[in-house]
């Protein structure tokens, strides 16, 4: 579904069976009764998980399977009712308009490992620039096309889509998590065409451990193992201690001997077991992104890059981005935002938006987000 084409309106107060049905579903999913046909999903606190739950409820009630991308075409009950009455779908587009503005200097934010970009809705609205803000979503999430299995294929598609909105630079590029890796490849390809990159901004980006220095791999492996043990231990005993020792040995052996293909197979099994609620297209897109990440080796980028890391990093992430990305960037600046890898674009979207806005405007002399020492201790990880 093309996220840049608005859905037809039904009027200010449409009355139809679809509207009444959707009102009930929205109220149940969003846990509020204060919803009208013109209420906006995101204004009511909707996020990626709630959007997924809503569309699953719609499929159960109507038999119509709407792709999660439809939340951008139809952000109100009235628009979704009109969408349910449509027979044909328009062509998929990677670009999703988050905030209207000029297309002379838009910002492009690349998706994470799951391929969806619903979680960027609040971030996009808070970025204070005159240009438009687009999210770039993965092919395959709507089930109409197969997902891409390499970063190179993704970058080629995304460069084409970006140039259709903005033929020439300077380009402002941003990537969250796996999207940071995609942003590197897109920036590299645009520069190879002679275009200028005005900004390469990475939000707690994740590179595959194969590209990390050995010391970073070891530290992350030990921290992950320790985190698992601490979460499971309740009362110390000799049996528990022996079990912990064997657990550590197994984890270290697996990390040392596991091939990329074995790791990918293990992650697929884990996802199928723990995310059985996800529609098949989203699972397939996630699998394809995992394969793309494992197979990608970033190339040197001769330009300025800003890396915004979470103050409370995920156990699977290195604590020092400069050590991981050392040698890949000519000029790398690392800043810190409150939150964890998950909350940085949700609860702390305002901090991230302020950092991106300051970088684009060129007024980074004043801190866009608090210094690490000024951030309060982290709450329990979600």
NORBELMO-V992215 format. One record per residue. N is the residue number from 0. RES is the residue in one letter. SS is DSSP state (H for helix, E for strand, L for the rest). PHI is phi in radians with two decimals (NA if undefined). Layout:
n=<N & N>
res=<RES & RES>
ss=<SS & SS>
phi=<PHI & PHI>
//
This chain:
n=<0 & 1 & 2 & 3 & 4 & 5 & 6 & 7 & 8 & 9 & 10 & 11 & 12 & 13 & 14 & 15 & 16 & 17 & 18 & 19 & 20 & 21 & 22 & 23 & 24 & 25 & 26 & 27 & 28 & 29 & 30 & 31 & 32 & 33 & 34 & 35 & 36 & 37 & 38 & 39 & 40 & 41 & 42 & 43 & 44 & 45 & 46 & 47 & 48 & 49 & 50 & 51 & 52 & 53 & 54 & 55 & 56 & 57 & 58 & 59 & 60 & 61 & 62 & 63 & 64 & 65 & 66 & 67 & 68 & 69 & 70 & 71 & 72 & 73 & 74 & 75 & 76 & 77 & 78 & 79 & 80 & 81 & 82 & 83 & 84 & 85 & 86 & 87 & 88 & 89 & 90 & 91 & 92 & 93 & 94 & 95 & 96 & 97 & 98 & 99 & 100 & 101 & 102 & 103 & 104 & 105 & 106 & 107 & 108 & 109 & 110 & 111 & 112 & 113 & 114 & 115 & 116 & 117 & 118 & 119 & 120 & 121 & 122 & 123 & 124 & 125 & 126 & 127 & 128 & 129 & 130 & 131 & 132 & 133 & 134 & 135 & 136 & 137 & 138 & 139 & 140 & 141 & 142 & 143 & 144 & 145 & 146 & 147 & 148 & 149 & 150 & 151 & 152 & 153 & 154 & 155 & 156 & 157 & 158 & 159 & 160 & 161 & 162 & 163 & 164 & 165 & 166 & 167 & 168 & 169 & 170 & 171 & 172 & 173 & 174 & 175 & 176 & 177 & 178 & 179 & 180 & 181 & 182 & 183 & 184 & 185 & 186 & 187 & 188 & 189 & 190 & 191 & 192 & 193 & 194 & 195 & 196 & 197 & 198 & 199 & 200 & 201 & 202 & 203 & 204 & 205 & 206 & 207 & 208 & 209 & 210 & 211 & 212 & 213 & 214 & 215 & 216 & 217 & 218 & 219 & 220 & 221 & 222 & 223 & 224 & 225 & 226 & 227 & 228 & 229 & 230 & 231 & 232 & 233 & 234 & 235 & 236 & 237 & 238 & 239 & 240 & 241 & 242 & 243 & 244 & 245 & 246 & 247 & 248 & 249 & 250 & 251 & 252 & 253 & 254 & 255 & 256 & 257 & 258 & 259 & 260 & 261 & 262 & 263 & 264 & 265 & 266 & 267 & 268 & 269 & 270 & 271 & 272 & 273 & 274 & 275 & 276 & 277 & 278 & 279 & 280 & 281 & 282 & 283 & 284 & 285 & 286 & 287 & 288 & 289 & 290 & 291 & 292 & 293 & 294 & 295 & 296 & 297 & 298 & 299 & 300 & 301 & 302 & 303 & 304 & 305 & 306 & 307 & 308 & 309 & 310 & 311 & 312 & 313 & 314 & 315 & 316 & 317 & 318 & 319 & 320 & 321 & 322 & 323 & 324 & 325 & 326 & 327 & 328 & 329 & 330 & 331 & 332 & 333 & 334 & 335 & 336 & 337 & 338 & 339 & 340 & 341 & 342 & 343 & 344 & 345 & 346 & 347 & 348 & 349 & 350 & 351 & 352 & 353 & 354 & 355 & 356 & 357 & 358 & 359 & 360 & 361 & 362 & 363 & 364 & 365 & 366 & 367 & 368 & 369 & 370 & 371 & 372 & 373 & 374 & 375 & 376 & 377 & 378 & 379 & 380 & 381>
res=<X & X & X & X & X & X & X & X & X & X & X & X & X & X & X & X & X & X & X & X & X & X & X & X & X & X & X & X & X & X & X & X & X & X & X & X & X & X & X & X & X & X & X & X & X & X & X & X & X & X & X & X & X & X & X & X & X & X & X & X & X & X & X & X & X & X & X & X & X & X & X & X & X & X & X & X & X & X & X & X & X & X & X & X & X & X & X & X & X & X & X & X & X & X & X & X & X & X & X & X & X & X & X & X & X & X & X & X & X & X & X & X & X & X & X & X & X & X & X & X & X & X & X & X & X & X & X & X & X & X & X & X & X & X & X & X & X & X & X & X & X & X & X & X & X & X & X & X & X & X & X & X & X & X & X & X & X & X & X & X & X & X & X & X & X & X & X & X & X & X & X & X & X & X & X & X & X & X & X & X & X & X & X & X & X & X & X & X & X & X & X & X & X & X & X & X & X & X & X & X & X & X & X & X & X & X & X & X & X & X & X & X & X & X & X & X & X & X & X & X & X & X & X & X & X & X & X & X & X & X & X & X & X & X & X & X & X & X & X & X & X & X & X & X & X & X & X & X & X & X & X & X & X & X & X & X & X & X & X & X & X & X & X & X & X & X & X & X & X & X & X & X & X & X & X & X & X & X & X & X & X & X & X & X & X & X & X & X & X & X & X & X & X & X & X & X & X & X & X & X & X & X & X & X & X & X & X & X & X & X & X & X & X & X & X & X & X & X & X & X & X & X & X & X & X & X & X & X & X & X & X & X & X & X & X & X & X & X & X & X & X & X & X & X & X & X & X & X & X & X & X & X & X & X & X & X & X & X & X & X & X & X & X & X & X & X & X & X & X & X & X & X & X & X & X & X & X & X & X & X & X & X>
ss=<L & L & L & L & L & L & L & L & L & L & L & L & L & L & L & L & H & H & H & H & H & H & H & H & H & H & H & H & H & H & L & L & L & L & L & L & L & L & L & E & L & L & L & L & L & L & L & H & H & H & H & H & H & H & H & H & H & H & H & H & H & H & L & L & L & L & L & L & L & H & H & H & H & L & L & E & H & H & H & H & H & H & H & H & H & L & L & L & L & L & L & L & L & L & E & E & E & E & E & L & L & E & E & E & E & E & E & E & E & E & L & L & L & L & L & L & L & H & H & H & H & H & H & H & H & H & L & L & L & L & E & E & E & E & E & E & L & L & L & L & L & L & L & L & L & L & L & L & L & L & H & H & H & H & H & H & H & H & H & H & H & H & H & H & H & L & L & L & L & L & E & E & E & E & E & E & L & H & H & H & H & H & H & H & H & H & H & H & H & H & H & H & L & L & L & L & E & E & E & E & E & E & E & L & L & L & L & L & H & H & H & L & L & H & H & H & H & H & H & H & H & H & H & H & H & H & H & H & H & H & H & H & L & L & L & L & L & H & H & H & H & H & H & H & H & H & H & H & H & H & H & H & H & H & H & H & H & L & L & H & H & H & H & H & H & H & H & H & H & H & H & H & H & H & L & L & L & L & L & H & H & H & H & H & H & H & H & H & H & H & H & H & H & H & H & L & L & L & L & L & E & E & E & E & E & E & E & E & E & E & L & L & L & L & L & L & L & L & L & L & H & H & H & H & H & L & L & L & E & E & E & E & E & E & E & E & E & L & L & L & L & L & H & H & H & L & L & L & H & H & H & H & H & H & H & H & H & H & H & H & H & L & L & L & L & L & L & L & L & L & L & H & H & H & L & L & L & L & L & L & L & L>
phi=<NA & -1.38 & -1.32 & -1.67 & -1.79 & -1.19 & -1.30 & -1.13 & -1.49 & -1.85 & 1.81 & -1.30 & -2.57 & -1.22 & -2.19 & -2.76 & -1.10 & -1.11 & -1.11 & -1.09 & -1.11 & -1.16 & -1.01 & -1.13 & -1.17 & -1.05 & -1.12 & -1.26 & -1.25 & -1.55 & 1.02 & -2.62 & -1.62 & -1.47 & -2.30 & -2.07 & -1.02 & -1.77 & -1.16 & -1.62 & -0.98 & -1.29 & -1.14 & -1.54 & 1.65 & -1.17 & -2.37 & -1.10 & -1.17 & -1.16 & -1.10 & -1.09 & -1.07 & -1.09 & -1.24 & -1.16 & -1.13 & -1.11 & -1.12 & -1.13 & -1.43 & -2.05 & 1.43 & -1.62 & -1.71 & -1.56 & -1.21 & -1.09 & -1.12 & -1.14 & -1.15 & -1.46 & -1.21 & -2.28 & -1.67 & -2.14 & -1.05 & -1.07 & -1.19 & -1.21 & -1.09 & -1.15 & -1.13 & -1.15 & -1.49 & -1.36 & -1.70 & -1.78 & -1.83 & -1.42 & -1.14 & -1.15 & -2.23 & -1.18 & -1.58 & -2.16 & -1.38 & -1.62 & -2.60 & -1.24 & 2.98 & -1.22 & -1.61 & -1.30 & -2.60 & -1.39 & -1.91 & -2.03 & -1.98 & -1.57 & -1.13 & -1.50 & -1.14 & -1.38 & 1.59 & -1.51 & -2.31 & -1.03 & -1.18 & -1.59 & -1.01 & -1.18 & -1.03 & -1.07 & -1.22 & -1.59 & -1.25 & -1.64 & -2.18 & -1.34 & -1.31 & -1.21 & -2.11 & -1.97 & -1.72 & -1.99 & -1.76 & -1.41 & -1.17 & 1.95 & -1.24 & -1.67 & 1.39 & -1.53 & -2.32 & -1.25 & -1.21 & -1.52 & -1.98 & -2.55 & -1.11 & -1.10 & -1.12 & -1.06 & -1.08 & -1.09 & -1.14 & -1.26 & -1.07 & -1.06 & -1.16 & -1.10 & -1.15 & -1.21 & -1.66 & -2.42 & -1.08 & -2.40 & -1.35 & -1.30 & -1.81 & -1.88 & -2.15 & -2.51 & -2.46 & -1.84 & 1.00 & -1.01 & -1.10 & -1.12 & -1.15 & -1.09 & -1.06 & -1.05 & -1.18 & -1.11 & -1.07 & -1.08 & -1.22 & -1.16 & -1.11 & -1.12 & -1.50 & 1.56 & -1.52 & -1.66 & -1.79 & -1.35 & -2.74 & -2.12 & -2.12 & -2.00 & -1.79 & 0.74 & -1.30 & -2.16 & -1.82 & -1.09 & -0.96 & -1.05 & -1.53 & -1.39 & -1.08 & -1.00 & -1.15 & -1.19 & -1.05 & -1.16 & -1.08 & -1.15 & -1.08 & -1.18 & -1.16 & -1.12 & -1.13 & -1.10 & -1.12 & -1.14 & -1.15 & -1.10 & -1.30 & -1.73 & -1.25 & -2.07 & -2.43 & -1.15 & -2.75 & -0.98 & -1.12 & -1.13 & -1.09 & -1.09 & -1.11 & -1.13 & -1.08 & -1.12 & -1.09 & -1.07 & -1.07 & -1.12 & -1.14 & -1.15 & -1.14 & -1.14 & -1.14 & -1.41 & -1.76 & -1.23 & -1.47 & -0.97 & -1.15 & -1.17 & -1.11 & -1.12 & -1.12 & -1.13 & -1.17 & -1.13 & -1.10 & -1.09 & -1.12 & -1.11 & -1.36 & -1.77 & -2.13 & -1.19 & -1.39 & -1.36 & -1.07 & -0.98 & -1.01 & -1.23 & -1.13 & -1.12 & -1.16 & -1.09 & -1.06 & -1.11 & -1.16 & -1.03 & -1.11 & -1.11 & -1.10 & -1.11 & -1.53 & -1.67 & -2.17 & -1.04 & -1.74 & -1.09 & -2.04 & -1.51 & -2.74 & -1.40 & -2.34 & -1.97 & -1.99 & -1.78 & -1.75 & -1.30 & -1.11 & -2.10 & -1.17 & -1.12 & -1.00 & -1.47 & -1.91 & -1.14 & -1.37 & -2.06 & -1.03 & -1.12 & -1.19 & -1.25 & -1.68 & -1.03 & 1.57 & -1.66 & -2.17 & -1.24 & -2.51 & -2.06 & -1.93 & -1.88 & -2.14 & -2.20 & -2.09 & -1.04 & 1.80 & -1.85 & -1.04 & -1.41 & -1.42 & -1.07 & -1.80 & -1.93 & -1.09 & -1.95 & -1.04 & -1.12 & -1.15 & -1.15 & -1.06 & -1.12 & -1.16 & -1.16 & -1.05 & -1.11 & -1.16 & -1.21 & -1.34 & 1.40 & -1.90 & -1.44 & -1.12 & -1.73 & -1.06 & -1.41 & -2.36 & -1.08 & -1.18 & -1.02 & -1.17 & -1.65 & -1.58 & -1.17 & -0.97 & -1.25 & -1.37 & -1.08 & -1.08 & -1.20>
//
